[in-house]
Structure formats: C-alpha cells, structure tokens
Amino acid sequence: MQGVAVWVSRLFHPFVVPVPTLVVALRLLGLGWREALAWTALCVAVAILPPTALLVAQRMRRGPTASYAPSSIR
C-alpha cells in the first residue's frame, strides 16, 4: 500500500499538477495544441523550474536523504 501512496504523491506533486492543468485550461480557452504547449513550456521555464532547482540545490547541500517523500523530510 505504501508503494501506491508514493506514486500518488509523485503524480499529484505541487510542481507537477499545474502542467497538465494549464494545457487543458488553454485548450478550453480555444488555443491550439502548439500554442497551448508553447505557453505551458514558457510557464514551466519561468515558474516551475527555478523553484525546483533551488529546492534540489538546498537538498543537495543537506546531504543524502533516505526518502524524498514529503512526510519523511524534517
């Protein structure tokens, strides 16, 4: 059961959920696939990658971690 919980937490991670949500929202607004994906890529580059890179750098400075599950971070 813990394996399922790990995958659910990965699929619904706060850095992952906005990407398909934005694509769907832009498609519902009438943008084509190319435009929707281009805007999504721009948003990922500006709003998701920088904080993710900072988080990874912070965790690398802390040293090895047994698990990256949010419940195990202290």
Backbone as a chain_set.jsonl record, in Angstrom:
{"seq": "MQGVAVWVSRLFHPFVVPVPTLVVALRLLGLGWREALAWTALCVAVAILPPTALLVAQRMRRGPTASYAPSSIR", "coords": {"N": [[0.818, -1.198, 0.0], [2.032, 1.175, 0.624], [3.598, 1.695, -1.579], [1.72, 2.504, -3.479], [0.892, 4.879, -2.299], [3.238, 6.373, -2.509], [3.444, 6.696, -5.302], [1.068, 8.111, -5.811], [1.62, 10.48, -4.428], [3.724, 11.398, -5.979], [2.521, 11.775, -8.506], [0.637, 13.746, -7.947], [2.115, 15.899, -7.122], [2.912, 19.234, -6.09], [4.496, 20.615, -7.97], [4.038, 19.29, -10.292], [1.288, 18.998, -10.965], [0.254, 21.537, -12.007], [1.096, 21.608, -14.706], [-0.263, 19.747, -16.673], [-2.78, 20.751, -16.067], [-2.679, 23.419, -16.874], [-2.308, 23.09, -19.63], [-4.758, 21.873, -20.354], [-6.551, 23.904, -19.556], [-5.803, 26.009, -21.283], [-6.369, 24.846, -23.74], [-9.135, 24.62, -23.475], [-9.756, 27.281, -23.568], [-9.555, 27.761, -26.208], [-7.152, 27.778, -27.576], [-4.768, 26.391, -29.871], [-3.071, 23.177, -30.017], [-0.304, 23.566, -30.347], [0.106, 26.253, -29.547], [-0.874, 26.11, -26.901], [0.915, 24.283, -25.744], [3.287, 25.705, -26.094], [2.894, 28.009, -24.469], [2.629, 26.707, -22.043], [5.176, 25.548, -21.789], [6.688, 27.888, -21.553], [5.677, 28.901, -19.136], [6.444, 26.824, -17.416], [9.21, 27.062, -17.599], [9.593, 29.547, -16.41], [8.152, 29.603, -13.973], [8.18, 27.089, -12.685], [10.577, 25.545, -13.006], [12.744, 27.212, -11.854], [12.111, 27.378, -8.914], [12.159, 24.629, -8.404], [14.789, 23.935, -9.038], [16.12, 25.399, -7.049], [15.168, 24.089, -4.758], [16.219, 21.501, -5.148], [18.961, 22.111, -5.08], [19.167, 23.0, -2.428], [18.532, 20.649, -1.027], [20.632, 19.025, -1.861], [22.765, 20.269, -0.623], [22.194, 19.662, 2.011], [22.759, 16.99, 2.179], [22.758, 13.359, 1.712], [19.533, 11.783, 1.502], [17.248, 9.519, 2.904], [14.702, 9.14, 1.876], [12.625, 10.815, -0.459], [10.053, 11.431, 0.024], [7.469, 13.629, 1.001], [6.544, 13.377, 3.648], [8.685, 12.401, 5.048], [10.625, 14.3, 5.315], [12.508, 16.353, 7.359]], "CA": [[0.0, 0.0, 0.0], [2.9, 2.346, 0.672], [4.021, 1.955, -2.949], [0.644, 3.281, -4.11], [0.945, 6.218, -1.712], [4.398, 7.067, -3.088], [3.105, 7.094, -6.667], [0.046, 9.164, -5.743], [2.28, 11.724, -4.043], [4.523, 11.852, -7.124], [1.635, 12.242, -9.579], [-0.077, 14.943, -7.533], [3.076, 16.82, -6.524], [2.567, 20.617, -6.452], [5.232, 21.089, -9.144], [3.625, 18.51, -11.467], [-0.135, 19.193, -11.26], [-0.084, 22.688, -12.857], [1.454, 21.463, -16.12], [-1.411, 19.305, -17.478], [-3.918, 21.628, -15.805], [-2.531, 24.584, -17.742], [-2.558, 22.667, -21.02], [-6.204, 21.682, -20.504], [-7.203, 25.218, -19.465], [-5.53, 26.763, -22.512], [-7.135, 24.212, -24.815], [-10.54, 25.001, -23.279], [-9.886, 28.679, -23.975], [-9.588, 27.817, -27.66], [-5.826, 27.761, -28.187], [-4.385, 25.127, -30.496], [-2.114, 22.386, -29.248], [1.031, 24.178, -30.421], [0.103, 27.437, -28.679], [-1.043, 25.692, -25.507], [2.172, 23.694, -25.284], [4.298, 26.763, -26.034], [2.643, 28.786, -23.25], [2.927, 25.838, -20.903], [6.641, 25.467, -21.695], [7.16, 29.169, -21.027], [5.322, 28.951, -17.709], [7.299, 25.871, -16.707], [10.563, 27.633, -17.548], [9.63, 30.737, -15.555], [7.515, 29.452, -12.659], [8.344, 25.785, -12.049], [11.977, 25.118, -12.96], [13.595, 27.895, -10.863], [11.969, 26.904, -7.539], [12.578, 23.23, -8.319], [16.253, 23.936, -8.999], [16.516, 25.857, -5.716], [14.864, 23.017, -3.815], [17.205, 20.44, -5.358], [20.247, 22.605, -4.574], [19.084, 23.001, -0.97], [18.59, 19.258, -0.539], [21.973, 18.509, -2.111], [23.634, 20.822, 0.419], [21.887, 18.968, 3.265], [23.342, 15.654, 2.156], [21.867, 12.289, 1.252], [18.269, 11.58, 2.196], [16.768, 8.155, 2.729], [13.492, 9.154, 1.078], [12.194, 12.153, -0.842], [8.629, 11.576, 0.309], [7.291, 14.822, 1.833], [6.328, 13.053, 5.059], [9.925, 11.979, 5.694], [11.548, 15.442, 5.376], [12.487, 17.002, 8.667]], "C": [[0.865, 1.266, 0.0], [3.4, 2.707, -0.724], [2.991, 2.79, -3.706], [0.69, 4.724, -3.594], [2.104, 7.027, -2.289], [4.067, 7.546, -4.501], [2.031, 8.18, -6.705], [0.694, 10.489, -5.381], [3.153, 12.257, -5.168], [3.641, 12.438, -8.225], [0.943, 13.554, -9.229], [0.828, 15.919, -6.793], [2.751, 18.246, -6.971], [3.331, 21.174, -7.647], [4.776, 20.394, -10.413], [2.197, 18.831, -11.894], [-0.409, 20.394, -12.176], [0.18, 22.487, -14.345], [0.282, 20.93, -16.954], [-2.644, 20.181, -17.267], [-3.87, 22.849, -16.71], [-2.791, 24.235, -19.199], [-4.058, 22.529, -21.26], [-6.923, 23.028, -20.483], [-6.993, 26.026, -20.745], [-6.276, 26.168, -23.705], [-8.615, 24.579, -24.707], [-10.79, 26.459, -23.647], [-9.833, 28.85, -25.499], [-8.228, 27.859, -28.33], [-5.568, 26.404, -28.814], [-3.352, 24.415, -29.643], [-0.75, 23.057, -29.217], [1.123, 25.394, -29.5], [0.003, 27.059, -27.207], [0.252, 25.102, -24.956], [3.284, 24.739, -25.185], [4.12, 27.614, -24.777], [2.958, 27.973, -22.0], [4.44, 25.723, -20.708], [7.222, 26.757, -21.127], [6.872, 29.274, -19.531], [6.167, 27.993, -16.88], [8.697, 26.452, -16.542], [10.669, 28.794, -16.564], [9.173, 30.437, -14.131], [7.77, 28.116, -11.968], [9.819, 25.385, -11.951], [12.833, 25.878, -11.95], [13.367, 27.444, -9.419], [12.377, 25.434, -7.362], [14.091, 23.138, -8.235], [16.763, 24.391, -7.632], [16.285, 24.778, -4.667], [15.879, 21.878, -3.931], [18.562, 20.864, -4.813], [20.267, 22.593, -3.046], [19.215, 21.585, -0.418], [19.959, 18.643, -0.779], [22.954, 19.029, -1.064], [23.419, 20.117, 1.747], [22.51, 17.579, 3.321], [22.32, 14.617, 1.725], [20.633, 12.134, 2.139], [17.801, 10.163, 1.913], [15.561, 8.105, 1.802], [13.137, 10.598, 0.743], [10.703, 12.352, -0.669], [8.458, 12.764, 1.257], [7.131, 14.507, 3.31], [7.613, 12.692, 5.791], [10.93, 13.126, 5.828], [11.403, 16.123, 6.726], [13.287, 18.271, 8.622]], "O": [[0.476, 2.295, -0.553], [3.605, 3.882, -1.026], [3.35, 3.675, -4.482], [0.543, 5.67, -4.366], [1.968, 8.227, -2.531], [4.378, 8.683, -4.856], [2.087, 9.074, -7.549], [0.357, 11.519, -5.964], [3.305, 13.472, -5.295], [3.971, 13.471, -8.808], [0.691, 14.379, -10.107], [0.367, 16.677, -5.939], [2.354, 18.45, -8.118], [2.862, 22.118, -8.282], [5.092, 20.854, -11.51], [1.928, 18.926, -13.092], [-1.252, 20.275, -13.066], [-0.459, 23.141, -15.17], [-0.14, 21.618, -17.883], [-3.46, 20.338, -18.175], [-4.893, 23.269, -17.25], [-3.427, 25.004, -19.92], [-4.572, 23.019, -22.266], [-7.81, 23.268, -21.303], [-7.928, 26.661, -21.232], [-6.756, 26.898, -24.573], [-9.274, 24.821, -25.718], [-11.91, 26.829, -24.0], [-10.041, 29.948, -26.014], [-8.159, 27.968, -29.554], [-6.084, 25.388, -28.35], [-2.828, 24.971, -28.677], [-0.11, 23.111, -28.167], [2.098, 25.55, -28.764], [0.708, 27.617, -26.366], [0.636, 25.393, -23.823], [4.128, 24.665, -24.292], [5.099, 27.908, -24.09], [3.489, 28.498, -21.022], [4.926, 25.795, -19.579], [8.144, 26.72, -20.312], [7.733, 29.691, -18.755], [6.561, 28.321, -15.761], [9.298, 26.348, -15.473], [11.718, 28.999, -15.953], [9.748, 30.963, -13.177], [7.588, 28.025, -10.754], [10.256, 24.925, -10.896], [13.602, 25.238, -11.232], [14.345, 27.146, -8.734], [12.877, 25.044, -6.307], [14.624, 22.353, -7.45], [17.729, 23.832, -7.113], [17.12, 24.579, -3.784], [16.343, 21.353, -2.919], [19.243, 20.075, -4.159], [21.271, 22.218, -2.44], [19.936, 21.359, 0.554], [20.409, 17.82, 0.018], [23.87, 18.312, -0.661], [24.357, 19.984, 2.534], [22.759, 17.055, 4.407], [21.174, 14.941, 1.413], [20.687, 12.327, 3.354], [17.947, 9.669, 0.795], [15.402, 7.157, 1.034], [13.327, 11.496, 1.562], [10.145, 13.332, -1.161], [9.217, 12.898, 2.217], [7.548, 15.303, 4.151], [7.639, 12.677, 7.022], [11.997, 12.928, 6.409], [10.295, 16.427, 7.167], [13.394, 18.97, 9.631]]}, "num_chains": 1, "name": "protein.A"}
